[in-house]
C-alpha cells in the first residue's frame, strides 16, 4: 500500500491519525533520517497507530531567514518517494507560511499535532526546535508532551566513520565533488532528475552528443565530471554514463547545465525524463583552448568511466566455486 499524501492541514484533519509521527524537513532522507523513520514505523506497529510524517514545503528557513536558505539535496518529489519507501503510510506536506512560523509552541502542539493529526507519539532529531522564534526547545516540548498525553522521543544523531550524518554534511561533500562520500551518508547515490532539454547544438557537432538536464535553481549540483548511471524514468531503461555538471567554459557558457554522455548505445526513443545517479568523481571542469581538445579529453574521460564500470562488475561477481 502506498502512502497517502496530504498537501494541507485541512485535507489531513480527522483523516490522518491516530498516528506515530516523525517531524522534520528530511532533506535527502539520509541514513540518520532513515533510522528515525524506522523507529516511527516500529512504534506505529507496536501501538496499532498509523506511522506518519509531517514535513514542510518550502523549507522553514526560506520563510524565517531567506538569506541563510541552503540549497536542497533533493526535490520534494524525491523526498516523498523515499519517505514512502521507508514504510510510513501518511505524509502531510504542510505549507510553511509566516502565519505558521508565528505559532507559539503550545499552539503548534494543540492545533496541529493533537486536534488535526491525533498524534500519539512524536519522533524528532535531538536538535529539533519549533514555534515562534524557535522557542519550542526540547524542555518545552517535553512539558507539552506530558500535558497533552503523547509520547516524545528525541533521536540521537547517527554517525558514519566518526562524522555526524546531517544534511549540511552531505551538502559540503557535494559542493566539494565528493559524491561517493555523500552517497554513503545518503544510503544511496546522490541523484538529479528532470526533463531532458535541448542543448545548444554544440555537443553533437563539435564534441560528443549528450542528454541535457537543467537542474532546479534551488538544488545543489556537484560541479565537475563524474561517472554516472542514467535512468529513463518512464521506461526503466538504464545506461552507464559520464556526466559534466558546469557552465561549459570552453564555449563561453555561464548557465549551469548537466550534460550526460551514454556509454551504452541508445536504442529506441530518446528518453524524455531521466534520473542521473552520481557514482564517482573524475575531474574538475576546466576550459580548453578549442573544441577538439575538449573532445579528446571527453574520450579520455569515457575510458576512465568504462574502466570504473569494469572494476565494479568484477566486485559484484559471485566467487568461483572451488569444488
N, C-alpha and C positions, 0 to 999 in steps of 0.2 A: 504494500500500500504506500503510495507516495504521500509526501507531507502536504497538508492543507496550508495555503499561504494567504494571509490577510494583509491588506495594504492600509488599513485604518483601524483606529481603536473602535469606532462604531461598528465596523464589519465584524470585529472579533468579539464584541460584547455578548456575553452569555452563550457564546458558541465555542469558546476557547478552552475552558477548563472543565473540571478541576485539573490542575497541572503541576508538574515539577518543571521549573522554569530556569533556563540558562539565560543570562542577560549580558550583552556585550556588543561591540562593533564587529568582532570576528573577522577582521581584515586578513585575508589569506587562509583562514580556517587552518592554522598551523598545528603542529603536534601538541602544543600547550592547550589550544582550544579543543582539540580532539579529546584530550584527557578530561577536560571539564564536561564535554558533551557526553562522554561515556558514563560519567557519574550521574549526570542528569537522566540519561536513558535507564540506567540501573535503578535509580530511585523511583522513576515512574513505574517500572515493572514491579518493584517490591511493594509500592504503596497503592498500586492499581489506579494511578492517575496518568494523564497524558504527558509524555516527555515533550517539552516545547522550548522555543527560543523567542526571546524578544531582542530584536536588533533595530538599528536606526538607519535612516537614509533621508538627508545626507548625513555624513559623519558629523557628530556634535561640534567638533572643532570648527567646521565650516560656518557655523552659526555664531558660536560664542567667541571665537578668536580666528577669523578667516586668514589673518596674516601668518598664522602658525599651522595652517592646514597641510598635513602631509599628503604626498601622492599616494594613491591607492595601490595595493598589491594586487587586488582582484576586483573585478566588476561585481555589481550587485547580483547579476545573473550567476556568476561563478560561486559567490558566497552561498546563494540559495541552493545551488546544486550540491555543494559539499556539505552544507548543514543537513540536507535531506539524506545524503549518503551516510551521515553519522548516526542516523536512526531516529531523529526527532520526528514527531508526527504533526506538529502545528508550529507555524512560524508567523510571528507578527512583525512586519516591517513598518515600524512606527515613524511617520514623517517627523523629523526633528525640526521644530519651529522655535522662534523666540518665545512663544507662549509656553511651550513645553519646558524650555530652558529656565523659565521663571518659576516653575512649580517648586514649592517647598518640599523637602524630603517626605514629610508626612502626607502631603497631598499626592505625591507620586505613588506612595505605597497604598494609600486608601482608595484613590480614584482609579488607578491603573492596575496595580498588582492584585488588589482584593476585589473591588467592585466589578471591574471589567473582565479580568482574566482568571479570577478564582484560583489564585496561586496558593499552593500548599507547601511548596519548598522552593528555595531560590539558590542557585549556584552562580557565583561570580568569582573573578580573579581577586587576589588579596589587595590589589591596588585600586579596586573599583570605587569610584565616587559618583554621586548623583545629586540632583536637585539644584536649586538656585545657588550659583557661585560655588558649586561642588561642596555644599555644606553637609551632604549626606555622607559622613565619614563612616568607617566600619563600626565605631561605637554607637553612632546614631542609628545605623541600620540594625544592629543587634537589639537595641532598645525597641525599635519599631516592630521587629520580628516577634519579640516576646509579647508586646501589647496586642498585635493583630493575629497572633497564633499561627505563624508559619515557620518552618524550619529554614535555617540560613547557614550556608556553608561557603566560607572563603577558601578557594583552592590555591595552594602554594604553586609557584611557578615551576614549570618543567625546565630542566637543564639538559643540554646536549654538549658533551665534551667540555664541561665546565662553564658553558655560556648559557645564560638565561634565554629561553626561547621567547621571542617577542616580535611583534610586527615591525617595530623600529629596527631591531637587529637584522631582520630579513631585508628591509629596505636598504640598510647600509651595505649588506652583501651585494644586492642587486646593483646599486649605484656604483660599486667597485668592480662590477662584472663577474663577481664570484657566484655564478649561478649554481654550481654544484653544491656549495655550502648552503646557499639559500634553499635549495631543494631538500637538503637533509632536515632543515628546521620546518619546512612546509610539510614534509612527509610525502611529497610528490614533486615533479618538475614544476618550476615556475612556467606559467603559460600565458600567452597572449592569444586572444581570439577576436574574430570580427569578419567583416565583409571584405572580399578581395576587391581591390580598387585598381583602376587604370594607373599605370606609371607614366613616365614622361616619354616612353618610347626609346629611350637611350639604351636600356639594357639589351633589348632584343637586337638592336642594330650594331652596337659597339662593344658590348661585353658579353653577358650571357642572359637569357630570358629568365625572369623571376615572377613569382606571385607576390603581389604587394599588398600590405596590410597597413591601414592607417590607425595607430593606437589612439585610445581615448586621451584627451588632453590632461586628464587628472590621474592617469595611471603611470606608475613608474616603469621605465623601459631601460633595461641594461644596454648600454652603448657598446658597440663593437661587433665582432664577427664570432659566431657561435655554431657549434654542431647542434642541430635541432632535429626534432621529429615533427612532421606536419600531418595534420588530420583533416580530412574533409568532414565537416561537422554534419552534413546532410546525408552522406552515404556510408561513412565509417572508413573510407579508404585511408591508408597511411603510407607515408613516404619518409625515408631518410632524407635529410636535407641539411643545408648550410644557410645561415641567416645573417644578414647585415642589418643592424639597427643603428641608424645615424642620419646624417644630413647630406650624404653624397658630396663630400668636399671636392672631389675631382671634377665634378660638373657644376661647381659653384652653388650647390644647394644650401638652403637654410631651414627647410622644413623637415622635421623628424619623420622618417619613414622606416618601415620594416620590410625588407626585401628578402625573399626566400627562394633559393635555387634548389630544385628537387634532384637528388642523386639518382633516384629511380625514374624510369620512364613514366610519363604522364599519359595513360591510356584512357580514352573516353573524354567526357566533357571536362573542361576546366572547372575546378570547384568554385562555388560562389561564397561559401562560408568556411573559414579554416580556423584551426587552433594550432599554435606553434609552441611546442614544448622545448625549453632551453636546457640542453644537456651538458655542454662543455665549452669553456672559453677557448677561442682560437687565437685572436689577436685584436688589438685596438684598431678602430677605424682611422685611416690616415689619407692624406691627399697624395695622389700620384701625378707625375708630370703630364701623362696623357692616358687616354682610354686603353691603349694597347698594353701598357704596363699594368694597369689595373686588371685587365682581363687575364694577364699572365699570373698575377697574384691570386686572383679568384680560382684559377685552375689549380694552383698550389694548395689553396685552402680546401678545395674539393678533395684533393689527395689526402690531406690530413683528416678530413671528415670520414672518408672511406676507411682509412686505417683505424680510426676510432671505432667504427661500427664492426670492423673485423675483429678487433680485440674484444668488444662487447659480446659478440656472438660466441667466441671461444669461452668466455667466462660463464655463460649460461648453458653451455652444452653439458649434458649428463656425463659423468665419469664413465670411462670404458670398463666393462666387466673384466675381472681377472680370471674368470672361470672359462 
